[in-house]
Amino acid sequence: MNILLIGATGKLGSAVHSALTARGHKILTVGRTAGDLRHDVADPEQVTALYEAARAATGGLDAVVSAAGDVPYKPVTQMTPDDYLAAFRGKALSQIELVRQGIPHLAERGSFTLITGVLVNDPIPTGSAASMANGAVESFVRAAAIEIAPQRINAVSPTIFTESVPEYGDFFPGVRPVDLTDVAQAYVRSVEGSHTGRIFELS
Ligand SMILES: NC(=O)c1ccc[n+]([C@@H]2O[C@H](COP(=O)([O-])OP(=O)(O)OC[C@H]3O[C@@H](n4cnc5c(N)ncnc54)[C@H](OP(=O)(O)O)[C@@H]3O)[C@@H](O)[C@H]2O)c1
């Protein structure tokens, strides 16, 4: 399959890239500062340009896979309206736009796979903007699935990555982390399987 992978150089994106490449897929990588195509998906106009560039490069896409997302972490009492808007734009609207604008560029039975995270149901202090944005993405996935068939859409919702424990482990006391190789297999399942409207939780 021809697959557009956003966030391909990040921790998660690198693992997803390896897993999908090992399955024989052709990957077009996207990031703001690295990748085959350089676009900020938090800007809807750049998403338009991204899909035009992807069409020119591949002739058509079979899957769009997101492993990107930026949100601010602060105590609720220090959050500003702009922080919540930044979280919405950086994690939710960016991925919603990848779907909304991607539908005409995707094969009839193609798929979208988005990234959310455990904070939807299992919040941590300073994580309110991330919880909000991830929850929005999951609600969108369930809603979009009933409209876009036979195209499919799923999300992957991991707990903290084993590889992120040195950075963020103190925020997740007693939580068993998940290896990135296992998270990447959930992307393979979403891309190659038949499910739609699913949130693949890894905890
Ligand atoms: N770390 C964890 O334990 C964990 C657990 C659950 C869920 N998650 C979620 O997994 C996702 C990836 O996390 P990560 O730890 O792999 O992050 P990361 O290492 O910082 O990688 C993020 C990647 O996304 C790209 N990116 C970010 N914003 C972008 C934008 N607006 N447009 C285009 N590309 C963008 C970055 O490249 P450029 O900087 O070049 O744009 C980079 O390649 C995030 O949504 C995060 O919330 C992480």
The ligand as an SDF file (V2000), in Angstrom:
LIG
                    3D

 48 52  0  0  0  0  0  0  0  0999 V2000
    5.2610    9.4680   24.5290 N   0  0  0  0  0  0  0  0  0  0  0  0
    4.3150    8.6740   25.0430 C   0  0  0  0  0  0  0  0  0  0  0  0
    4.5480    7.9020   26.0010 O   0  0  0  0  0  0  0  0  0  0  0  0
    2.9420    8.6880   24.4460 C   0  0  0  0  0  0  0  0  0  0  0  0
    1.9370    7.8720   24.9850 C   0  0  0  0  0  0  0  0  0  0  0  0
    0.6690    7.8850   24.4070 C   0  0  0  0  0  0  0  0  0  0  0  0
    0.4130    8.6950   23.3060 C   0  0  0  0  0  0  0  0  0  0  0  0
    1.4180    9.4840   22.7940 N   0  0  0  0  0  0  0  0  0  0  0  0
    1.1200   10.3110   21.6180 C   0  0  0  0  0  0  0  0  0  0  0  0
    1.8770    9.8190   20.5270 O   0  0  0  0  0  0  0  0  0  0  0  0
    2.1410   10.8950   19.6070 C   0  0  0  0  0  0  0  0  0  0  0  0
    3.6130   10.8780   19.2550 C   0  0  0  0  0  0  0  0  0  0  0  0
    4.3740   10.9590   20.4450 O   0  0  0  0  0  0  0  0  0  0  0  0
    5.9720   10.8430   20.3910 P   0  0  0  0  0  0  0  0  0  0  0  0
    6.4400   10.6370   21.7910 O   0  0  0  0  0  0  0  0  0  0  0  0
    6.3770    9.8940   19.3250 O   0  0  0  0  0  0  0  0  0  0  0  0
    6.3270   12.3460   19.9550 O   0  0  0  0  0  0  0  0  0  0  0  0
    7.6680   12.8940   19.2690 P   0  0  0  0  0  0  0  0  0  0  0  0
    8.8010   11.9460   19.4740 O   0  0  0  0  0  0  0  0  0  0  0  0
    7.7840   14.3120   19.7320 O   0  0  0  0  0  0  0  0  0  0  0  0
    7.3110   12.8890   17.6960 O   0  0  0  0  0  0  0  0  0  0  0  0
    6.3240   13.6960   17.1440 C   0  0  0  0  0  0  0  0  0  0  0  0
    6.4680   13.6230   15.6360 C   0  0  0  0  0  0  0  0  0  0  0  0
    5.3790   14.3260   15.0360 O   0  0  0  0  0  0  0  0  0  0  0  0
    5.8660   15.3780   14.2000 C   0  0  0  0  0  0  0  0  0  0  0  0
    4.9100   16.4810   14.3620 N   0  0  0  0  0  0  0  0  0  0  0  0
    4.4800   17.0330   15.5300 C   0  0  0  0  0  0  0  0  0  0  0  0
    3.5990   18.0210   15.2950 N   0  0  0  0  0  0  0  0  0  0  0  0
    3.4590   18.0870   13.9470 C   0  0  0  0  0  0  0  0  0  0  0  0
    2.7030   18.9160   13.0760 C   0  0  0  0  0  0  0  0  0  0  0  0
    1.9010   19.8900   13.5580 N   0  0  0  0  0  0  0  0  0  0  0  0
    2.7840   18.7240   11.7350 N   0  0  0  0  0  0  0  0  0  0  0  0
    3.5970   17.7430   11.2370 C   0  0  0  0  0  0  0  0  0  0  0  0
    4.3410   16.9300   12.0150 N   0  0  0  0  0  0  0  0  0  0  0  0
    4.2790   17.1000   13.3510 C   0  0  0  0  0  0  0  0  0  0  0  0
    7.2830   15.6550   14.6960 C   0  0  0  0  0  0  0  0  0  0  0  0
    8.1480   16.1240   13.6880 O   0  0  0  0  0  0  0  0  0  0  0  0
    8.4800   17.7010   13.5040 P   0  0  0  0  0  0  0  0  0  0  0  0
    8.8490   18.2230   14.8670 O   0  0  0  0  0  0  0  0  0  0  0  0
    9.5600   17.7170   12.4870 O   0  0  0  0  0  0  0  0  0  0  0  0
    7.2180   18.2880   13.0080 O   0  0  0  0  0  0  0  0  0  0  0  0
    7.7280   14.2440   15.0960 C   0  0  0  0  0  0  0  0  0  0  0  0
    8.1430   13.5120   13.9460 O   0  0  0  0  0  0  0  0  0  0  0  0
    1.6620   12.1860   20.2980 C   0  0  0  0  0  0  0  0  0  0  0  0
    0.3940   12.5180   19.8030 O   0  0  0  0  0  0  0  0  0  0  0  0
    1.5480   11.7650   21.7680 C   0  0  0  0  0  0  0  0  0  0  0  0
    0.5810   12.5040   22.4750 O   0  0  0  0  0  0  0  0  0  0  0  0
    2.6620    9.4860   23.3270 C   0  0  0  0  0  0  0  0  0  0  0  0
  1  2  1  0
  2  3  2  0
  2  4  1  0
  4  5  1  0
  4 48  2  0
  5  6  2  0
  6  7  1  0
  7  8  2  0
  8  9  1  0
  8 48  1  0
  9 10  1  0
  9 46  1  0
 10 11  1  0
 11 12  1  0
 11 44  1  0
 12 13  1  0
 13 14  1  0
 14 15  2  0
 14 16  1  0
 14 17  1  0
 17 18  1  0
 18 19  2  0
 18 20  1  0
 18 21  1  0
 21 22  1  0
 22 23  1  0
 23 24  1  0
 23 42  1  0
 24 25  1  0
 25 26  1  0
 25 36  1  0
 26 27  1  0
 26 35  1  0
 27 28  2  0
 28 29  1  0
 29 30  1  0
 29 35  2  0
 30 31  1  0
 30 32  2  0
 32 33  1  0
 33 34  2  0
 34 35  1  0
 36 37  1  0
 36 42  1  0
 37 38  1  0
 38 39  2  0
 38 40  1  0
 38 41  1  0
 42 43  1  0
 44 45  1  0
 44 46  1  0
 46 47  1  0
M  CHG  2   8   1  16  -1
M  END
$$$$
